[in-house]
Amino acid sequence: MNLDDARKRIEHAVSQYGQHAAPAIDLVMNEVRSDMGAGAFNELVEEFDLELMYNIAPMESDASSS
């Protein structure tokens, strides 16, 4: 999976399930974390405001991204 595919899948889940999309998004985010690591995971959390809307928190990264 790449970030573009993940974005599309998250957008689809949000449009299909609305406020109940968390389980579908969680599956996508698990794949992102596994395939691309914490940095990509956190990027999507911020981009889609997943922490506020779906209670999906950013991960602590093992490398600084500053």
NORKA-V480292 format. One record per residue. N is the residue number from 1. RES is the residue in one letter. NEAR is the number of other ideal C-beta (glycine too) atoms within 10 Angstrom. Layout:
# NORKA-V480292
N&RES&NEAR ; N&RES&NEAR
This chain:
# NORKA-V480292
1&M&13 ; 2&N&10 ; 3&L&14 ; 4&D&8 ; 5&D&13 ; 6&A&23 ; 7&R&16 ; 8&K&11 ; 9&R&18 ; 10&I&21 ; 11&E&12 ; 12&H&13 ; 13&A&21 ; 14&V&18 ; 15&S&9 ; 16&Q&10 ; 17&Y&13 ; 18&G&8 ; 19&Q&8 ; 20&H&11 ; 21&A&21 ; 22&A&16 ; 23&P&10 ; 24&A&17 ; 25&I&22 ; 26&D&15 ; 27&L&12 ; 28&V&20 ; 29&M&23 ; 30&N&11 ; 31&E&15 ; 32&V&26 ; 33&R&16 ; 34&S&10 ; 35&D&14 ; 36&M&16 ; 37&G&14 ; 38&A&16 ; 39&G&14 ; 40&A&18 ; 41&F&23 ; 42&N&20 ; 43&E&17 ; 44&L&21 ; 45&V&20 ; 46&E&11 ; 47&E&12 ; 48&F&21 ; 49&D&10 ; 50&L&23 ; 51&E&13 ; 52&L&9 ; 53&M&13 ; 54&Y&22 ; 55&N&9 ; 56&I&18 ; 57&A&10 ; 58&P&14 ; 59&M&15 ; 60&E&7 ; 61&S&12 ; 62&D&8 ; 63&A&7 ; 64&S&5 ; 65&S&8 ; 66&S&2
